[in-house]
Amino acid sequence: MSPMCMYSATDGMAGDFHFVHYVSRAQGGVGLIIAEATGVEPEGRITRGCLGLWTDVQKAPLKRIVDYIHQHTDTKIGIQLNHSGRKGSTLSGKEVAPEDGGWITKGPSAIPFQPADRIPEVLTVDEIRRIVKSFGAAARRAIDAGFDLVEIHAAHGYLLHQFLSPVSNQRKDEYGGSFENRIRFLVEVVEEVVAAIGNDKPLFVRISGTEYAPDGGWDLEQSVKLAGILKTHGVDLMDVSSGGNIYDAKINPYNAYQLPLAAEIKEKTGIMTGTVGMIEEAAMAEEILQSGKADLILAGRALLRNPYLPVHAAFEAGEPCFFPVQYERGKP
């Protein structure tokens, strides 16, 4: 299951909704769940309802979910760590002012996501280094809570993606300008997280393989080059999505429309890849997997509609799949 924001946390804390939401998908036979974008700092959340792991007290309710899934199902569970940058402090896609419970957003440059948005404050080098440490600290808390893997969110126009793209990053220091400078923040975050979780836990990085810029933005060629570099820094899999950094980008989605991005990254770098995007049926997921174009098939909305999608597909195919022992008499 792909990470999908649920906007249902209180002060970053998971609640009963999150327990039911994630456990239901585990009981439905999903092999791996990646929990939703989780802020490494309060200002790193997308909304006030997003999960957080910036303090130790936020570990306990997540550990309750992880422990139950491990004890009662065959599912593995990871967590996606994020900083929203200039796309934070929102509600229903609209900015929330500090006086209304929002916060001052920051980014690589004084460039808003949409022209009508507030201009974000420019992060200082010291603030960048603090955020790097925040990713590492959150990763340690995730491992303490029992998560099986960590994913770093560097896609969809959030902070790390903002630094990657020349559209949103027009800095003149060591974090802007050249390709090597624009990827520096993400590479430092990867190094910090690897140091925090060790070599025994898988590390994924989600990127936008392209941001569909009409001219001069982040593209597949740069994504391939980045993936090759991250492979040498301990990243195990590139979770390849697209878009999110250009508010009016022209995208024409279709079933598995992002697969060519993952396939090219895998072919040219040898790193494992995941693909996501309008993969609606288990048969399509299996076909992609057997093609060798991607190593991990992620479903999102399809699992919101049907938490038992894997089990139902297994029943139809006559294949074995986890099914809760309490429900055995429900097998066809």
NORNORFEN-V976634 format. One record per pair of residues at least 24 apart in sequence whose ideal C-beta (glycine too) atoms are under 7 Angstrom apart, sorted by sequence separation. I is the first residue (numbers start at 1). J is the second residue. If there is no record, write none. Layout:
i/j
I/J
I/J
//
This chain:
i/j
1/25
253/277
254/278
255/279
274/298
276/300
160/185
205/230
240/265
253/278
255/280
86/112
87/113
160/186
12/39
86/113
218/245
238/265
266/293
282/309
53/81
256/284
266/294
282/310
1/30
160/189
217/246
255/284
259/288
6/36
205/235
263/293
3/34
5/36
203/234
207/238
209/240
212/243
262/293
263/294
282/313
1/33
2/34
3/35
4/36
5/37
154/186
203/235
204/236
210/242
211/243
256/288
262/294
1/34
3/36
203/236
204/237
205/238
206/239
207/240
208/241
209/242
211/244
213/246
238/271
240/273
3/37
86/120
202/236
205/239
208/242
211/245
212/246
237/271
240/274
259/293
202/237
204/239
206/241
208/243
211/246
237/272
238/273
239/274
240/275
241/276
259/294
208/244
236/272
237/273
241/277
14/51
152/189
208/245
212/249
237/274
44/82
46/84
152/190
211/249
212/250
227/265
231/269
12/51
44/83
45/84
194/233
212/251
7/47
9/49
12/52
44/84
190/230
194/234
224/264
231/271
5/46
8/49
9/50
38/79
40/81
46/87
152/193
220/261
224/265
228/269
7/49
9/51
12/54
23/65
33/75
35/77
38/80
41/83
46/88
187/229
191/233
223/265
227/269
7/50
22/65
26/69
32/75
35/78
37/80
38/81
39/82
40/83
45/88
47/90
150/193
179/222
183/226
190/233
31/75
32/76
33/77
34/78
35/79
36/80
38/82
39/83
44/88
46/90
47/91
113/157
190/234
220/264
224/268
227/271
5/50
13/58
19/64
23/68
30/75
31/76
34/79
35/80
37/82
43/88
190/235
224/269
12/58
15/61
19/65
23/69
27/73
32/78
34/80
165/211
167/213
179/225
183/229
187/233
14/61
18/65
22/69
26/73
128/175
150/197
161/208
13/61
14/62
83/131
125/173
26/75
209/258
166/216
167/217
14/65
150/201
154/205
155/206
166/217
210/261
107/159
149/201
154/206
155/207
156/208
165/217
209/261
48/101
149/202
150/203
151/204
152/205
153/206
154/207
155/208
165/218
81/135
108/162
135/189
139/193
143/197
149/203
151/205
164/218
22/77
107/162
108/163
149/204
151/206
132/188
136/192
140/196
209/265
81/138
111/168
128/185
132/189
135/192
136/193
139/196
81/139
135/193
139/197
143/201
237/295
109/168
111/170
133/192
136/195
237/296
43/103
108/168
109/169
132/192
136/196
107/168
108/169
109/170
109/171
79/142
108/171
108/175
79/147
108/176
78/147
81/150
77/147
78/148
87/157
77/148
78/149
79/150
80/151
81/152
82/153
87/158
76/148
78/150
81/153
78/151
80/153
85/158
84/158
85/159
83/158
84/159
70/146
82/158
83/159
86/162
3/80
85/162
168/245
167/245
66/145
67/146
167/246
54/134
66/146
165/245
66/147
59/141
63/145
62/145
63/146
161/244
162/245
54/138
161/245
53/138
56/141
59/144
156/241
59/145
155/241
156/243
157/244
53/141
151/239
156/244
157/245
53/142
155/244
41/131
40/131
41/134
40/134
40/135
40/138
37/153
34/151
80/206
114/247
113/247
74/322
73/322
30/303
2/276
25/303
28/307
29/308
28/308
30/310
28/309
29/310
25/307
28/310
29/311
24/307
28/311
29/314
29/321
29/322
29/323
2/298
4/300
2/299
27/324
1/299
2/300
1/303
//
